Amino acid sequence: MIRRYVYGNVIETEAVLNKPEQENGVLPYFTVDEQAMTLSYTMEDKDQVYGLGENVRGINKRGWYYESKCSDDPEHKEDRHSLYGAHNFLVVDGKETFGIFADYPGIIRFDVGYTRSEELVITASDWNLDVYVITGENVKDIVKQFRHLVGRSYIAPKWAFGFGQSRWSYMDEDEVREVVRKHRELGIPLDSVYLDIDYMERYKDFTLNNETFPDFAVFNEEMKKEHIHLVPIIDAGVKQEEGYDVYEEGLEKGYFCKKEDGSPFVAAVWPGKALFPDMLNKEAREWFGNKYQFLLDQGVEGFWNDMNEPAIFYTEDRLKNVLEELDKFKGQNLDLDKYNEFNGLVRSLSNNTEDYKVFYHNMNGEKIRHDRVHNLFGYNMTRAAGEAFERLEPDKRILMYSRSSYIGMHRYGGIWQGDNKSWWSHILLNLKMMPSLNMCGFLYTGADLGGFGADTTEDLVLRWLELGIFTPLMRNHSAMGTRVQEAYRFEKIDGFRHIISMRYKLLPYLYSEYMKAVLRDEMMFRPLAFDYPEDRRAVKVEDQLLLGDGMMIAPVYEQNAEGRYVYLPERMKLVRFKEDGTKEEEILEKGDHYVEVALTDVIFFIRPDHLIPMAKGGQCVDEVDFDHPECIGFVENAAEYEYYNDNGYEKDYENPAHITVFRMEAEK
């Protein structure tokens, strides 16, 4: 059951497609304090709190406070309170079980037992919000109702479930050719190569660097013959430059964000001074979306949207003020206090939330200050693209994912989990964000495998890939100035080939489970607590996940580890695929087990009376035989698997012909 309560004058986010009628009674479960702008709920000690999509810390969110404030912050450490997304949905499970969605586009805080261990307090920046309370049979039922409320999740083309290689940046055609050549020569599967900002002409959206990519359409066709898709980046800021058609056209038509006096809001990102298209203005959104046609015409079939929190290096006005203040420090002896003041001024330039208060959007003819709708910007940038693809390529699935997001954007694209680091702890963070993102509708997601920032190590990349082969988005991506981390750069080439090849063998199961989760408003990745709620040990496990109906994964995420402890909430079959091509199977009883996992082993667990369809693999998705998978299973009595398969390009998703039922009975 879903009930909707309205406070103040709500700004329409369009996160919810079909709103229930407004309730006039008292908000259940919570104490409402309109003056303090809070909703408060008293928890019991054993209550678990799940959700909030992309954020730091654990699957159970208790003990910390979180902000929904789309933030360009690559330091994903435990002391942070927000990342790139704003996903205001959570479920309390304990003495009472319910979900709450605060549909609110500004900055909102969730204190989940941080200030007072028993209190959940939600604090809005102003008192204008839609609140949805959802009750059901259990957590999975509540999530299913919520997912139905906010609409079907984005469906990527099948090729986008292959392995992708990225780097900031592959600077020219020959560097891309080298990446592809190395993978093909060494037999390491690959489906896509990503182009970061340097493919553009001086960081200008919807342009090409004609010196380094002189005939992009021809080059793109060359790559397609190798079964490689090129995936260019698009940034939120449009370079301020006379003669640049996107800038001049947007300025002429009034499609950029403005300051209060009506003059353009100018801030710096990669190209220096830039203007931000008003993504909340329907006409501007349609205009910006149509610009993707330039690259679609070059044969591009996938994009990633970046810097769309929006990220701001500095605003023109703030830089001027800071430089004036810094000038006063010339000739001074900077003691501790003055040095900190100096540093503070410099640090205040980037992504300063005060800058959110100086520019405005035109939403349906109403002038609205950015801080009140901050979390909608990246969502609507990706919406602009998604809606444009429906106009420009109506019969084709186009890959699209974003860095910044709000609930509702999940209908137009996926997300990657931001600019992480080559830290072992970020393998675990990647794992823990999968179910909370699935709760909020984001199914096409994954992290930068091997880590984006900092220098990686060979064992870290191998272990991270052993998780990444299971996530819908599987991409190795790293930052300029860090150690190169393509698979062929390391010593254990056979190990990399084996692990990445396992992705392609598992694709029939992974793609099938993805599509069923999308079409049925379910989760692809779940904590053990969701399926074994009466098992108190299972409820506390946060480093293992159920993947679809039949599989459990438990990656190794510690340096130099030769295995790990795994808790089984029931008898399961351990399946191990070794680098030498052999497969080992072992039945393990319910309870705790230490499982050895060699550095290049791929392991997973099969639940009783379940099947996992697998293929023989291939060097690209086009080579994978989805039509004739072979099932491995743990069959004690009888097992059935409902297998979903389509051609991966068209949009005829609900055709019954896409479903095949496999059945296997135990040997007598």
Secondary structure as GFF3:
##gff-version 3
##sequence-region A 1 668
A	DSSP	beta_strand	2	7	.	.	.	ID=ss1
A	DSSP	beta_strand	31	33	.	.	.	ID=ss2
A	DSSP	beta_strand	38	42	.	.	.	ID=ss3
A	DSSP	beta_strand	48	51	.	.	.	ID=ss4
A	DSSP	beta_strand	64	68	.	.	.	ID=ss5
A	DSSP	beta_strand	85	86	.	.	.	ID=ss6
A	DSSP	beta_strand	89	93	.	.	.	ID=ss7
A	DSSP	beta_strand	97	103	.	.	.	ID=ss8
A	DSSP	beta_strand	108	112	.	.	.	ID=ss9
A	DSSP	beta_strand	119	124	.	.	.	ID=ss10
A	DSSP	beta_strand	129	134	.	.	.	ID=ss11
A	DSSP	alpha_helix	139	150	.	.	.	ID=ss12
A	DSSP	three_ten_helix	158	161	.	.	.	ID=ss13
A	DSSP	beta_strand	163	165	.	.	.	ID=ss14
A	DSSP	alpha_helix	173	186	.	.	.	ID=ss15
A	DSSP	beta_strand	192	195	.	.	.	ID=ss16
A	DSSP	three_ten_helix	197	199	.	.	.	ID=ss17
A	DSSP	alpha_helix	216	225	.	.	.	ID=ss18
A	DSSP	beta_strand	229	235	.	.	.	ID=ss19
A	DSSP	beta_strand	238	239	.	.	.	ID=ss20
A	DSSP	alpha_helix	245	253	.	.	.	ID=ss21
A	DSSP	beta_strand	266	269	.	.	.	ID=ss22
A	DSSP	beta_strand	272	275	.	.	.	ID=ss23
A	DSSP	alpha_helix	282	290	.	.	.	ID=ss24
A	DSSP	alpha_helix	293	296	.	.	.	ID=ss25
A	DSSP	beta_strand	302	306	.	.	.	ID=ss26
A	DSSP	beta_strand	314	315	.	.	.	ID=ss27
A	DSSP	alpha_helix	316	327	.	.	.	ID=ss28
A	DSSP	alpha_helix	336	347	.	.	.	ID=ss29
A	DSSP	three_ten_helix	353	357	.	.	.	ID=ss30
A	DSSP	beta_strand	360	363	.	.	.	ID=ss31
A	DSSP	beta_strand	366	369	.	.	.	ID=ss32
A	DSSP	three_ten_helix	370	372	.	.	.	ID=ss33
A	DSSP	three_ten_helix	374	376	.	.	.	ID=ss34
A	DSSP	alpha_helix	377	392	.	.	.	ID=ss35
A	DSSP	beta_strand	399	402	.	.	.	ID=ss36
A	DSSP	beta_strand	405	406	.	.	.	ID=ss37
A	DSSP	three_ten_helix	409	411	.	.	.	ID=ss38
A	DSSP	beta_strand	414	416	.	.	.	ID=ss39
A	DSSP	alpha_helix	425	439	.	.	.	ID=ss40
A	DSSP	beta_strand	445	446	.	.	.	ID=ss41
A	DSSP	beta_strand	448	449	.	.	.	ID=ss42
A	DSSP	alpha_helix	458	468	.	.	.	ID=ss43
A	DSSP	beta_strand	474	476	.	.	.	ID=ss44
A	DSSP	three_ten_helix	487	489	.	.	.	ID=ss45
A	DSSP	alpha_helix	493	519	.	.	.	ID=ss46
A	DSSP	beta_strand	525	526	.	.	.	ID=ss47
A	DSSP	alpha_helix	528	531	.	.	.	ID=ss48
A	DSSP	alpha_helix	536	540	.	.	.	ID=ss49
A	DSSP	beta_strand	545	547	.	.	.	ID=ss50
A	DSSP	beta_strand	551	553	.	.	.	ID=ss51
A	DSSP	beta_strand	563	568	.	.	.	ID=ss52
A	DSSP	beta_strand	572	577	.	.	.	ID=ss53
A	DSSP	beta_strand	583	588	.	.	.	ID=ss54
A	DSSP	beta_strand	591	596	.	.	.	ID=ss55
A	DSSP	beta_strand	602	606	.	.	.	ID=ss56
A	DSSP	beta_strand	610	614	.	.	.	ID=ss57
A	DSSP	three_ten_helix	621	623	.	.	.	ID=ss58
A	DSSP	beta_strand	630	634	.	.	.	ID=ss59
A	DSSP	beta_strand	638	644	.	.	.	ID=ss60
A	DSSP	three_ten_helix	656	658	.	.	.	ID=ss61
A	DSSP	beta_strand	659	665	.	.	.	ID=ss62
###
